[in-house]
Amino acid sequence: MRDKVLLFINGDAPKSLPDPEDYALVACTDGAFHYLKRMGFPLGKLDFISGDFDSHSGSDENIYEERFIHTPDQNKTDFHKALDIIVERGYKEVDVLGGSGGEQDHFLGNLTVAYAFKDKMNLKFYDEFSEYYFIPKSFVINGVKDKMISLYPFPFAENITTKGLNWPLMNGSLRITSQIGTRNFAVEDEVSIEYGIGDLLIFLGKNYL
């Protein structure tokens, strides 16, 4: 994973923390900085902290000042601004922790930001329930038998064909105003998904049974 970025943002704090040594770059928004500090994360491993820093103490400013990137633009979320920096530094693989939980408008906003960046980088969110991300028009995942798999249209997807799911689709359509594909599960070790137009989020959860 040494070509990957680990990014912490300000949703619910993760239950466990990955090893920062597994990543080429480690960053957080200023809101996530607070829970990382409480959890004993090695803050010296952070390559940058972005935000407006209106909630930081003077002592934090003094210790980590050289890693702070001031991003006061109120037209973008802190998550969006952090991804802008990551794109500028040339990275395309990003694991995101802290993307869900907390205030639900933040969660929806995070998905919208991920949608805006889906053609620039591969973003994967992780929380205590699942991992989730946008998938390409032709997608295969292995090692998932008995795991919950939800397909969520953003806002629609058409001509969807799936193999390996308990409730398969054959040239089906999903749309947030009518039908969504949540709470399915894999009956095979390999699941394949193909679709024509639109966009799909996959949520890969814990074992279904």
Buried (B, 14 or more C-beta within 10 A) or exposed (E): EEEBBBBBBBBBBBEEBBEBEEBBBBBBBBBBBBBBEEEEBEBEEBBBBBBBBEEBEEEBEEEBEEBBBEBEEEEBBBBBBBBBBBBEEEBBBBBBBBBBBBEEEBBEBBBEBBBEBBEEBBBBBBBEEBBBBBBEBEBEBEEBBBBBBBBBBBEBBBBBBBBBBEEBBEEBBBEEEEEBBEEBBBBBEEBBBBBEEBBBBBBBBEEBE
